[in-house]
Amino acid sequence: MKKVVVVALSGGVDSSVSALILKKSGYNVIGLFMNNWDDKNYNCSLRLTSDSIDAMVVANKLNIPFQIIEMKKEYNKYIINYMFNEYKIGNTPNPDILCNKIIKFNLFLKIAIRNFNADFIATGHYVKKVTITKKKKKIHKIFIGKDLNKDQSYFLCQLNQTQLQKSLFPLGMLTKKKVRKIAEQNGLYNAYKKDSQGLCFVGKITLSKFLHTRINPKKGKIINIKSNSKILYDKKYKNHYSKEELILLSKKIKYKESDGKIIGYHQGAYLFTIGQRKGISIGGFKNPIFVIDTDIKKNIVYTGMGKNHPGLYRKCLFIKEKNIHWIHKNILLTEEKKMNVLSRIRYRQPLQKSFLYKIKTGILIIFENMQYAISGGQFAVWYNFHNELIGSGIISE
């Protein structure tokens, strides 16, 4: 009897080719489109309607069953609320990672199993899944996809073994160019459809407009900090640190109004994140102005001049124990032990040489090179030297 695979058809070429590959491989394929968001305030309804039609046309071409499932309530509860809550406290959220963890590979997976008796779900992510058997127990691993420019392992960093056991990723060994060619050769009209951008399932939206629907604008100061402040930036980095020194390094600088000068005003500190340049709307300076920190309680945005400003760079970050996630339990890091890894703190960032250092309250990541715009609320992700994604965590501050 054929295994049943429910494919999360988005209307894009990646999920379409995933469905095509699985059908040709002998699976009984069903296509589902998740209708998660259609708020007219964000001009998303038209795009979602277009995507659902594209998904339906592809399903018809492949001669597979197709349905649209409503998940607006769940998406609003778990993803939209998460975004607002994170911005309110000054963090930089990553809704795509949470969407995969809670929506696609949890709620969608449960619907696929309950309603369609699915053996697996499948998506168009560019990642490789490898299953090994160790001591009679199966271990499911995630590896960076063949197409390094499209690798999406970062977005799957919070998946667990139960989710991976039930998931298939047909594009792991393909490049985007090859995927489009397969679509063209098989008559899929969306072969050269542009990739979706912006928020998962919503698309491109104006962040300020989005946040102002629930958070009222509030005028606040923009304070510029000089790069040559010896009090703030007179740190000498070395090759070896004590545990206490590493903990101190992981903490961001706490700026005060008296550290700089007012250069303008904003409409809400929660609208800004470290490293941001656009949206500050202040001109007349020799070099571009970048956000180096925000103080949500006092509604202050701190800035620095130029991309080389020392306030934009840090060598270490901290992840609380409760926010550490390992893809499988085969890897353990005990207290005061180190592990050499390759890390990234944002999607598509080149992998950075670093090491994990376990302390009682969590994990420190110490980088070989200074890192640009480390932001609280974002996800740090680490790999071994075989391109295997092994863990992740939420950056503390």
Helices and strands as residue ranges (DSSP letters): E 4-8, H 13-24, E 28-35, G 40-42, H 45-62, E 66-70, H 72-75, I 76-80, H 81-88, H 95-98, I 99-107, H 108-116, E 120-122, E 127-134, E 137-144, G 153-156, H 161-165, E 167-168, H 176-185, H 207-211, E 220-224, H 230-233, H 243-249, G 257-259, E 261-266, G 269-271, E 289-295, E 300-305, G 310-312, E 313-320, G 321-323, E 324-326, E 338-344, E 352-359, E 362-372, E 379-383, E 388-394
